[in-house]
């Protein structure tokens, strides 16, 4: 909005009078839009899409321009939340983290991206307390749930380079030791198959 005030009397009024916000001053995050991306999908395609977000990740990388640009957006959204207390930036960080962790097919296609992602996430977690990601209402830690999918993909997906598997295993071990998070397999985590 534009606002100029003539005859401003206080310092705040003078500062407010000189404040002009335009479109170049607004932070824009990549759109993580699951609904429009699935328009026209069959039931099988829809199930696959929600179990493996490789299509969304590819779209985000294309929107960003490169893998490094997407990791840069992940970093800036975390920093804006941490320092500026902007909740929409934290929401974006969560959406990006979730999409990256659930893109199992990308693990073999983008090993350098995932090595850098794990390194980035490691440093993000060093800046936050261990209970930071716990939902107050459900007592559920979204990051544990999301990372469990990443670690399962690293362990089970074919074609994942050994260096990436090892880095993921070291990261998992560190998180279990430092935060006491449990990434072990549980049958309750398996998807429910509905036959029609």
N, C-alpha and C positions, 0 to 999 in steps of 0.2 A: 504494500500500500504506500501511497505517497502522502506526506503530511508536512506542511510548513506552517508555522505559527508566527504571526507577526506580533511583536510586543511581548515576547516571552520574558518572564520576570525571574524565574528561578533557574539554577544551573540545570536541573532535570528538564525543565521546559525548553531550555536552549539546546540541550543534547537531543531531546525528542524532536525538536524542530528541524534539526539537521539530519535526522535519520530518514533515509530513503531506501526502502527495500525494493529490489527488482528481481527479475527471474534469474539473474546470474548469481544471486546470493542464497539460493535455495539448494539444499543438498538433495540430490536425487539418487536413490538406490535402484539397482536392477530389480525388475519386477519378477517375483517368484510366483507365477500365476499357474496354479494347478488346474483350475476349472476350465479355462479357455483352451488349454493345451490338450484336454481330453475330449473335446467335442467330437462326436462321431465315432468314438472308440467302441469296439465290441466289448462284451463283458470280460472276455479273456484278456484283451489288450488293456482294459482298465485295471484289472487285477495286477497284471505285469507292471503297469506304469506305477502303481502305488507301492509295489514291493521293491522295485528297482527304479531309482530316479535318474538313470543315465540320460534319458531324453531331456529332462529338465536341466541337468548339469550342462549338457552340450549346448542347450539354448542359452543358458546364463553365460557361458564362456563366449559364445558368439555375440551376445549383447554387449559384454564387457570389452571384447576386442582380443583378449588373450587370457590364458590361465593365470598369468601373473597379475593382470588387472583385476580378475575376480578375487584372487587372494588379497590384493590391495584393498578391495572393497570390504572384504571380511575384516581386515585389520582396522580400517578407518571406522567401520561401524562399531567395532569393539571399543576403540579409543573414544569416539564421540559419546558412547554410552558411559564409559568409565569416568571420563573427565567432565563431560557436559551434562551427565544425568539425563540423556535423551532416550526415553523408553522405546521410541520407534527404531532407534539405531540398534538397541538390544534385540528387538523383535527381528530385525533384518539379520543380525548376527546369528540368531537361533535358526531362522529359515535357511540361511546359506549353509550353516553347519549341518543341519538335518539333511538337506539335499545332497551335500557332498558325501556324507557318511553312508547314505542309503543307495548310492550309485554304484552298485557292485560290479557291473560290467566295465565300468571305467577304471577299476583298479588295475586291470591288465593293460588297458589302453593308454593310461596317463600316469605312469609310475612316478615321474619327477614331480608332477603336480601334487600327488598324494604325499610324497616325502616332504615337500615344502608345507603342505597343509598340516601334517603332524607336527612339524617343527613350530609352525605358527601357533597352533592350538596349545602346544606345551607352554609357550611363553604367555599366552593369554591366561591360562590356568594358574600360572605362578603369581598373577596379579590379583587373584580373587580368593576369598576364603572357601574352605572345602564345602560348606553348606550353602553357598551362594546360589547354586542351580536347583535347589530343592523347592518344589512347589509347596507353598504354605498350606494349601487346602488338602492336597492329596498325599503330601509327603513323598512324592515321586520325583526323582532327579531326572529331568529330561535328557541331560547330557550322558548319563549312564546308559539309558535306553538307546540313545542314538549311537553312542560309541560302541555299544555291544554289537550293533549291526555292522559297523565298520570292521571290528575285529573278527567277526564271523566271516565277512566277505574276504578279508585278508587270508584267513585260514582255509576257506573252502573254495574260493573262486579259482578256476584254472587259468594258468598263464600269468599269474602275479609273480613279478621278479622277486628273487630271494632276498635281495637287499631291502625291498619294501616290506616284505613279511617280517624280517628281523627288526626293522625299525618300529613297525606296528607292535610287535611282541614286547620290545623294550618299553615302549610307551604304555602299553597295557599293564605291564609289571610295575612300572613306576606309579601309575595311578592307583593300582590296587594297594601298593605299599604306603604311598604318601597320603591318599585320601580314604583308604579303606573301602573303596568301591568294589563291588562284586560284578564281574563280567561273565560269570559262569553260565553255562547253558541251562535253560529251564524249559520243560515241555509246555508250560503255560504260555511261553513266548511264541510258539508255533502258530502259523496262521490257521484259521478255521476254514475248512473246505466245505463249501455248500454245494450240494448236488441238486440240479434242477430236473 
